[in-house]
Amino acid sequence: MSDTDDSQVIDTLGLSDKTRASYNKNADLCRRLAAATRLVALDDRKDVAAMLAQIASKVTVDAHVAQLATYVAEKKIDKVRIDAALKFAGAHKKDDKLDLAALDTACGVGVVVSEADITAAVAAALEKQKAEITELRYHFNIGKLFGPVMSSLKWADGGVVRSAAEKQLAALLGPRTAEDDKPRAKSKSKGEPKKKGGGKKGGAVKEAAEAGVTSAADEGHEFPAPSANAAGNTPALLKAHLAVTGGRVMTRFPPEPNGYLHIGHAKAMFLDFGYGAKLGECVLRYDDTNPEAESQEYIDSILDSVHWMGHKPARITYSSDYFHTLHALAIKLIKRGKAYVCHQTGAESSECRRTRTDSPWRDRPIDENLRLFDEMRRGLWAEGEAWLRMKIDMQSDNPCMRDPCAYRIKFHHHPRTGDEWAIYPSYDFTHCLVDSLENITHSLCTLEFDIRRPAYYWLIDALDMYRPLVWEFSRLEFADRVTLPDDDASGAERDWFLYTTLSKRRLLAAVNSGKARGWDDPRMPTLNGLRRRGFTAAAINGLIEAIGVTRAVQRIPFRRLEQQLRVDLDPSAPRRMAVLRPLKLVISNFDDVKLREVTLPNHPLHAERGSRTLPFTRTLFIEASDFREVDSKDFYGLAPGKEVGLRHAGNVTCSEVQRDADGRVVALVGTLDEHKKNKTKGHLHWVPDPELAGGASRRAEVRLYEWLFHVCEPVPEVTNKTKAADVEAAAAAAKAADEARAAKAADNADGHDENDDDGGGAEQRASIESEEVLTDAIVETSVGTTPFTHFQFERVGYFVVDPDTDGERLVLNRATTLKESSAKKGMKK
């Protein structure tokens, strides 16, 4: 069929004149779109035009185009599932045809999310944030409800979710009042005197301090004041900058909304918000230049994590706020002969960078570059067929200076700008320019950006713009030293550094594959996962404050964060008793003793917090590990014929061991001495039988966690004579790995670096037992059912109520164990 016929077929989609003309001028796009359109009934075409256009733009395998268009025609793929379908096709470009069964799974084909499901999920999300909603009323950011809902109902229609959220908010809050329509009052008026230890945005510091955050401004002694002009601006540029900022410090926290924040981001927040908020202000800026990987869910989750960590942005901006300005600056760069349109593939450009060979299009005329860039802007080139490069220095020893990407084509819906743009700026083009446009004084980045600093300043200078001061700090890495089998065939063991994986790419893969139950899985190192596991913002910030923010390589054992959590929770967590692996203990002389109830303090060091009573029943439960059939001197638990203490309830002597048909111990029988005539070595915790305790104890599901997976790296052998040299070599190796990551990003024609690779030749090892679920635990009922409530279970550890808890099931996560010495001390007490 002729091109004219294809054009006529496309006309049936009802596209705008501008969009239609763009497709008609690109033969391949036109052919693919026409082929996809023919598979859809004529009456349905206008309703699905946008999806067909996305398929034709993103999918280059004709058979895949036909399969996806057929799914659209059969209504198996809708606007909720189209992104997942495109990602699936993109991951299987080498396949002749798509595996339809796998496609169904990836896109949720056949999964029905009813309006009732959405209503219930919205109600649950609203209930969790009810206090904040009631306080803020219609000033509450309704988007904060979407993340939890879309996480639990992946295939829900966003429009229906929003409608349900708005309806339930209105039902909760009632009609809007005049106060609801007024701008929200700021926590501090402009005329209020400046408080000690805070700048004009001191309210953020105060709020952070109340949340357990210590300001990182003490690190500021390493940074020159903005007026010192350490970045080397011209007098005119510095004067204009200071006129805007008044000489205050301006920092920014610039996450990409392509995933949930992890604990590594907590260190960046600590420095950015701590330093900026105390001496000026810190901006939360979403680096939203890669629409293919971004979503509103990620945007909402980032803001929620920032607030949870105790930080308050002075304002919230987006790189997309500056898309028109950045486009104009790109044109200006082209006119100055410092940018050109290139048609090399990613492999071709990577090879040219490696050999330091110029692109064949490096010296094309300025007018031609302007015309081609305009065609890119109007969608006349397919993805990967053309991209704008900065014309820096292909002979540079720094790979990031070898003509990096400035703009690339992406036919993808943007969460904020919609379908306005067919081209998007790269990280290397956007980051420095928006820093300058926002008058950032201190651009604080992790060390892998050190190699990109020359390109950062080159672009700013090429456009005669203000230069922020760039300072890099080391990333936060958790690395525990463990002994594991070597990789060779010898089977010998050696020491390894076991890194907690912070790669968003790998974390996303874990979520998409089902290995993780979402971004807030307690086995994930995301802030949401850590919070659900039971860690607190104060503990995380406390650790970062303790280790400091420096350029030195920091490998922190995870146990240090656990210890910081104990320090945070010990003074505040109420004490309760719980048995994770229960073993029945029957008191044979129960009728002869008077003890029927014990009184326990809610906190042993804080009498003002009161006490609680617990029934002492004929049948009790103790930890199975607190009994051994063969006693030993170093064992403080129960054994046949041995007397031990029961916490708050006297002594018990084991008189009988009961077994099942297979010979396993199923119950113990003992006699109670309620007067404690003998001194015992150990005191065991216990809980009353739920069937006899009158509601004072209940069954619970308890989850014990390790990280989902790690990355292993051999530990070099170190001797006393070579220790200093090895430390220096390790630092150099870490820097080299960071530079390799940056160089790898520079070799990517797409030009977008997520900066989340684990680097090097490190070996990934999945945790064999990352989760252990105990379904028969017994706890005091007084732990309640409120999610994120912390408790210390005596002699066991710190636990938190999990959001999976409902009216019928209580779920608890172990945040961390007690110190070994504390547990032993508890038995001796």
N, C-alpha and C positions, 0 to 999 in steps of 0.2 A: 504494500500500500504506500502511496506517495506521502511526502512530507505535508502536502496540503491536506490530505485526508487526516493525518495525525493531528494537525492544527484544528480541524473541524471537530474531531473527537474531544480534544481538550476544551473547546469552547462550551461543550455541554456541562462542564463542571461549574460554570458560573463564576469563574475567577475574575478578579479585578483586571482592568485593562493593563495596568502596569505589570502585574504578575503574569498574566497571559502572554504579554509581549516577551517577557524574560524567558519563558519556556520555549516559545516559538523560535527564538534566536539560538537556542542550544539544541542541536540535533539529537544528541544522546538523551538528554533530559526529556525532550519532547517525545522521543520514541518510547522511552520507558513509561512515561506518564500516560501516553495514549494506550499502551498495552495494558496497563493496570486499569484504566478507565473502562476499557471494553469488557472487562470481566464483571462490571457492576451494572445492575439494571439501570436504565435511563432515569427512572423516577427517583432513584436513591442517590444519584451521583453528587448532587449539590450538597447533600447532608454529609457526605464523607470526603468531599474534595480536599480538605486540609490533610487528612490521613493519606490519601493517595499521593498528594504532592510530597509529603514527607518520605513515603516509600520510594518514589521515583528519585528523589534527591539523595537519599542515604544508602540505598541498596543498588549495587551495580551488577549483580548476577541476575540475568533475565529470569531464570527459573525461580529464584527466590522472590523476585517482584511478583510473578504470577501467583505463587503460593500465598504471599501475604495479602495481595489484592483479593484473592478468592476468600480468604478468611474475613476480610472486611465486608465483602459482598454477603457472606453467610452470617454476618454479625457476630462472629466469634472474636473479632478484635474490634474494640471501640476506642474512644478517646482516652479511657483509663488504661488500656492495655497496649496502646500503640508504641509507647516508649520502650516497654519491655520487649515487644516484638522486634523493634529495630535493633536493640542491643543484642538480642539473640542472633539475628541475621548477621550483624557485624562480627560476632564472635565465630561465625561458621562460614566465612567468605570462601574458604577453600572447598567446601562441600558442594557437590553438584546439585543436590537438593537438600532442603531442610528436613530434619527428622521431625515429623509432625507431632508425634507423641511427646517428644522433648519440648517442642514449641508450645504445645498445650500446657505443659507444666510450667514453663518459664513465664507464660502470659496469663496463667490462671483461667484458661478457657474452661467454661462450665462452672466456675466458682460463682455462686450467687450471693451477693451481699444485699440483704433486704433493707428496707427503710427501718424496720424494727431493729435490725442489728446495729445500724448506724445510730439510731436514737438511743439505744442502750449504751453504746460505746461513748457517745458524747456525754451522756448522763454520768458515766463513771469518771470520765476526764474532768468534767465540771465539778464533781463532788470533791476530787482531790485538790482542786484549786479554789474551792469555795470561799475560803477565808480571804484570799487575795481578791477574788471577784467581788465579794461583799464590800471590801474596803475601797476598791477602785471604781466599782460600778461600771458605767459605760466607758470609762477610760481604760478598762482592762483590754489588753491585746488579745483579741479573740483568736488570733493565729496560734497562740500557745496551746489551744485545745486540739489543733489539727494533728500535731505530731503524734501524741499518744493514740489518737483514733486511727490515723493512717498506718501506724505501726502494727496495730492489732487487726485492722481491716485493710489489707494492702490493696484490694481491688475495689474499694469503695469509691463512688463518684465524689470528687472534691466539692462540686457544687451542692450536692445533697448534704454533705457533711457541714458545709458552711450554713446552709439553710436551717439544718437541725440545731446547730450551735446558736445561731441568732434567735431561733424560736425559744430554746430553753433558757437562754440568757434573759430574754424578755419576760418569760414566765417567772424567773427567779427574782428579777430586779423590779419588775413592774414598769410603768410608763416612764419615759425619759423626763427628767426635770430640767429646770433652767440651769441648775448647777452642773448637770451632766453635760450640757452643751458648752460650758465654759472651758477654756484651757486649764489643764491641771496645774494647781499651784505648785511652785517649786519649793523644795525643802529649805532653801536658804535665799533670802532676798538679797538684792544687789547692795542694799545699804547696810547689811549686817556686818559688824566688824569681823575682820579676818581672825580666825581662831588659831591658836598656837599649833604648829605642826601641820597646817593645811594651807593650800593656796586658795584661789577663788573657787575652786571646785572641791573644797575641803569636805563637803558632805559625803563624797564618795569614799574618802579616807575613813571618815567616822563610821560609815556603814560597813566598810570592810573590816574595821577594827572590831565592831560588834559581832561580826561573823567569825572572828578568830584570825583575821588577816593582819599581818604586820606589814606596813608599807615598805616597799623596796627602794624608797627614795634614798636610803642610806648608801645604796650603790652609786648614787648620783655624784659622789665626789670624783668618780672617774670621768665624768662627762663635763666638758666646758659649757658655760652658760651660752644661750643663743646669741647674745650680743658679742661673744668672743670671736665669732665668725671662723670657727675651726674648719668649716667645710670650704673656705676660700671663695666666698661670694664677692662679686663686685660691690663697691660702696652703694651703688644705686639699688641693686637687688636686695642687699641687706637692709637698707633704709625702708624700702617698700614692705619687706617682710616684717620688720619690727613695728611698723605702723599698724599692721593688722593684728599682731599677737601681743603687742605691748611688752615684749621681752619675756613672756611666759614660755615655759616648756610645753611643747605640743607633741604627744606621742600617738601612736595608733596600734590597735590590735587587728590585723588583717586576715582572718581565716577565709579559706575557700569553702563555700557552702556545698561541698561535694561529699559530706559525711558528717558524722558526729565528732565532737572534740574528744581528744584523748588526753591522758595525763601529761604528755609532753607539752600540750598547749597550755597547761596550767602554769608551767614555768614562764612561758612568754607572757601570759596574762599578769602574772605576779610582777614582772618587771615593767611591762607597758603601763598597766593601770596604777601600780604602786608609785612609780617614778613620775608618770604624767599627772596623776590626780593630786599628788602632794605639791608639785611645783607648777602646776598649770592645769592641763586637762588631757584626757586620753579619749580618742575616737574609736568606736567599734566600726570598722569598715569591712564590709563583705566584698571579697575579691571575686565577683561573679562574672568572670569573663569566659567561662566554659559551660554554656547552657546544657550541653549534652550530659553533664554529670551532676547538675545542680537541681535542687527542688526546694519548694517552700518548706517541706518537712525539715530539711537540714538548716534552713535559715532560722526557723523557729527554735530548733533544738540548740543552736549555737547561742542564741540570746538567753535561753533558759539556763544553759550551763554557765554563762558569764555571770548571771545574777546569782546562781547557786554558789558560785565560788566567792561571792561577796563583793563583786565589782559593779560599778555603776558608770556606764559610758557617758561622757559629756554630751555626745550626740551619736546618732547612727547614720552611717553613709554607705553607699554602694559604689563600686567602680562603675557600674552601669549608669550612675548619675552623671558621669562625665563622658559617655559614649560620643556625644556630638562634639565635645571639645577635643577628645582624643582623635577623632576622625579628622578634624580640622588641623590638628598638629601633625598628623601623618601626611596630609597634603603639603603642609609647610615643609616637612622634612624632605619630601620628594622634590619640591621646587628648589630646595637648596642642594640638590644632587646627592643626598645622603640616604636615600632609600630607593629600592627598585623592586619591580614585580618579577618573581622567579617562577619557573615551571618545573623545577627539578622535583623528583619524587623524594621521599624521605631517605631511601637507600642511596640515591644519587648525591643528595646534599651531604649526607653523612660521610660518604667516601671522599667528596671534595674537601670537606673540613679536615678529614684525616690527612689527606695529601696536600692540603693548603693550596688547592686549585680553585681559581675563580669560577663562578657560575657563568655559563654561556650568555646569560642575560644581565650580567652585572653592569655593563656599560651601555645599556640601551638608552635612548634619548629621554629626557625629562618629560616631554610632551606625551611620548608613548607610555611611559610609566603612569602618568596622570590619567590617561584614557583607560588603560588596563585596570587601574585601581578603581576607577569609577564603574567599570563593568563588573568587577568583583563586588562592589557595593550594591549594584543593581541585580545581582544574582545570575549573571550571564555565564559564569564559569562554575563548573561542578567542583565539589569538594576535592581538594588535593591537586587540582589542575593549575592553580595559581596561588601564590602567597607573597605578601610584601615582606621584604627583608631590609634590615638596617645595613647600610654600606659602611662597615667599620674597618676591619683589617684582616683579610684572609691569611696573612702571614704571621699573625700574632702567636706568641707562645701560649697565650690564654685561649682555650677553645671557645670560651663564651664570647670572645671578641670577633669570632669568625662569622660575621654577618648573620646574627640571630634573627629569628622571626619577629615581625612586628604585627602583622595581621594575617589571619587565615580564614578560609571560608567554612561556615558551618550553617547548614540549613536545619536549624533546630529551634524549637520554641523556647524563648527565654522566660524564666519565672516572673520578670518584672517588665521587660520591654516587649514581650510577645514576639511577633514575627516582623518587627520593624527592621531588623538587621540581618543581612546574609553574611556579614563578616564580623569577626570579633578580635579585639586586640589580645596579644599574647601577654603572659606574665611579665616578661622582660620589658615590654613596651609600656605596660600599664602601671606597674608598681612604682617606678621612680617618678613618673609624671604626676600621678595622683598624690604621691607624697608631697611633691612641689606645689601642686594646685591647692592642697589643704594646708599649706604652710607648716608641715610637720618639721619640728626642729631636730628631733632625734629619731632616726629610722633604725629601730632595734630588730635584728634578725639573728637566726641561728647560724652557726659557723659555716655551713655548707654554702652560704651566700657570699662568703668572703671572696671567692673567685669571680663572682658576678659584679662586684663593686665597680671595677673599671667600666663595664658596659652601662651600669647605672648612671655614673657621672658623665659618660660620653654622650648619652642621649639628652640628658638635661642641658649640657653645655651646647650641644648641637642646636637646641631650640632657645638658647639664651634665657633659661629659667632658673629660679632659685634652687640652690643646692642644700638639702638637709644633711646633717651629720649622720653617717652610717656607722653603726657599731654592732659587731657580731658577738654572740655568746654561745657557749656549748649547749648542745641538746641534753635533755634529761633522759638518761638511759638506765633502766633497771637490769642489772646483770648479776646473777648469783653464780658463785663458783661451785660446780658439782662434779662428781666423778661418774663417767659414763664409758661404755666400750668405745675403743678407737674405731676408725673407719676401715682400717686394713683387716686382713684376714686373720691376724694373730689372735684376736679376741681379747687382747690386753686392754686394761682400763687406763684412762688418762683424765686429766682435769680439763673442764670446758667452762667457758663463760656462757651462761644460759640467759639470753636476752629476752625480755618481754617484748613481743612484737607490737610496734606502734605504726606499722604501715597501714594507711587507710585503704590501700588497694587490697591488701590481704584481709583486712577486717571486713571490707565490703564483700569480698569473695566468701568469707565465712558466713556472712548473713544470707547472701543470695543462695548459697549451696545448702543451707539448713543446718550447717554445723553449729551455728550460733542461733539462738532464738530471738534475734533482733539485736540492735545496737546497744540495748541496755542489758544484754545477757551478763550476769555477774562474772562470767569468765573472761569478759572483754575488758581491755584496759581503757575503754572510753570513760569519760566522766560519768555518763549515765550508768554504765556498768558498775563502776566503782561505788557510786551512790547506792545502787540497788544491792550491791554486795555488803554494804554497811559502812563504807568509808565516809568520812565527813570532810567538808570543805576546809575546816580548821586544821585537820590532820594533814591534808595535802599541802596547804599553804605553810603549815608549820615545818614540814620537811624541807620545802624549797627554801624557806628562810634559814634553816639550819645548815644546809649544804652551800648556800650562797649562789649568786649569779655571776659566773666568771667565764673566761674563755678556756679555762682548763678542762680537759676531758673528764667527765664525771660518770663513773660506773657505780651506781648505787644499789646495794643489795635490797631486795624487796622487803626484807625483814625490818629495815629502817622505817619504811612507811607503816608497817604493822605496829612497830613500837610507838611511832608518833600517834597512831590511832588509840593505842592503850592509854597514852598520856592524856589524850583529849577526852576519852570516854570514862576513865576511872573515876574522876570526881563527879560525873553527872549521871552515869547509867544506873538505873535502879537494879537492885539485886533480886534474882529469882532463882528457883531451883528447877532443873530439867534433867531428864534422863534420856540420852539419845538412843542407846541400845539397851532396852529395859530387861532386867532379870528379876523375876518375882521373889519377894521375901515375905514369908508368912510368919507372923509373931505368934508362937504357940501358946504363950502365957498371957495373951491379950486381955482375957477376962479377969486376970489377977492384978493388972496394973491400973492405975488411975488416969494415966496420961491419955487424953483424948484430943488435945489441941495444943499446938505450939505457937509461940509468938516469934516472928522474925523481923529484924530491922530492914527497912527498905534500902538503907545504905549504912554500913557499919561505922562510917566516920561522920555521918550527918544525922544526928538524932532528931533534928527538927523536921526531917522528911517523914517521920512517923514509922509505923510498923504495920504488919499484916498478920493475920492468923491463918493457920493451915491445919486441917484435920489430920490427926494421927490415926490411921486406919489399921485394921487387922492385917490387911495385905498391903505391902509397900512395894515399890520398885526401886532398884539400885542399878548402877551401870554394870553391864555384864563384865567389863574389864576390871571392876573392883572385886572380882572373885577369882580365886585360883584354887584348884584342888590340891596343889602342892605349894605349901607356904615357903617363903624365903625371908632372910633378914632384911633385905632391901625392899620388901613388898609391904605396903601399909594397908592393904585391903583385907577383905574377909576370906577366910579359909576354914575348912572343917575343924571344929573345936576351938577356933580362934575368936577372941573378943575384940571388937572395934567400936568406935563411937559413931553414932548417927548425929549429924549436925542438928543442934538445938533440941535433941530428943533422947538422950541417954545412950547406953551401950547395948550392943547386941552380940550374942554368941551363936555361931552357926552350929546347929545340932543335927542337921539332916540335909542331904543333897538328893533331890528328886530328878529322875531322868525319863526321857521318852523311850519308845521302843528301839530307837537306834542308838541309845546310850548317851544322848546329848543332855547336858544339864538344862533343865527347864524351870526349876524353882529351888529355893532354899527355905529351910525352916530354921528359925532361931528364937532364942529367948531374950527378952528385954530386961535390962536393969535400968529403970528410970532414974535411979539415984546416983548412978555413975560411981559405984564403990571403988572400981579399979581404974587406974590411969592407963589409957590406951595410946598406941603409937599413931593411929590414924583416925580421922573423922570423915565418914562418907556422906555425900549428899543423897537425897532420896526424894521421891514424890509419892503422894497417896494414890491408892487405886482409884481411877476415874469412876468406877462403878460404885464405890463406897464413899467418895469424897464430897458428895452433894454439890457437884459443880465446881469444886475448887481446883481440879486438875482435868486435863483433856489430852486427847491424842493430837499429834501435830506432825506435819511433814517438815523435816529438817534437811537442808541442802548444804553440803560441804564442797568447797570449790578450790580448784587450782586454775592457772591460766589455760586458755583453750589450746594455744600452741606457742612455741618459743622458737628462737633462732639460736643455734649453737655455733660457737667459735672456739677453736683450741686455745688453751692458755699456754703461752710460751714458758719454757722452763727458765726459772730465774734463780740465780745464785747471789750470794751476798756481794761478790766482786762485780757482778754485772747488773745489779739491780738498778742503779741510776741510769745506766745506758739503756736498759730495757724499758724503763719508764719513759725515757725520752723517745725511744723508738716507737712505743705504743702511741704516744701523742702524735708523732709524725704520721704514723699509719692511719690514725683516726682522721687527721686533716686530709690525707691523701684520699681516703674513702669519701669524705665530704666533697672534695673537688671532683672526684670521679662521678659522683651523683650529678653535680652541676654540669659537668661536661657531657654526660649522657643526655641530660635535658637539652643542652645546646644542639645535640645531634638529632633532635626530634623535630621534624619539619612542622609538626603540629604546633610547636612552640609553647606548649603548656606543660609546666612542671608541677606535679602535685607535691613534690618534696616529701615523699613518704616512704621511699624505698628503704629496706633494711641494709642495703648496700653490700659491697664486697662479694666474696664467695661463701658467705655464711650459709650454714645448712639449717633448713627449717625442720623442726621435729615436733610432731603433734604430741600433746600431753595425753598419755594413755588413759589416765583416770582424772580427767579434768572436773568431773562432777560425781559426787556420791549422794544419792537421795535415800534418806532414812524415813520410811513411811510410818514407822510405829513408835516414834518418840512420844514421851509424855512430859508435859510442862504444866506449870501453874497457869490456871486460866486467867489470872490477873495480868498476864502479858498483853491481853487485849488483842485487837485486830487492826489497829491503825497502822497503815504502811509507813515504813521508815522510822518506826519507834525502836530505839535501842535498849538492850538489856545486857547485863552481865549474868550469865548462868554460872552459879558458883562452882568453882573447880573445873569448868568446861571452857568458857571463852565468852567473847562478845558476839551478840546476835542481833539481827534486825528483822522486823516483820516485813515480809515480801509483798509486793502489790498483787501477787496471785491469790492472796488470802481473800476468801469470800465468806458468806454466811455459814457454809458447811465445812470449809477447810481452812486451817491455820497453817501458813507456810512461813518458815523462818530460815534465814541465811546466816551462816557463820561468817562474820567479818574477819575475825582473827582469834587465835587461841590465847589463853593466858600465858604469861611467862612460865617456863617449866618450873622455875624455882617457886613461883607463886602457887602453882598447883600442888607441889610437894608440901609447901608450907601449909596449904589449906588442909591437907590430910593429917598433918601433925598437930594442928591446932586443937 
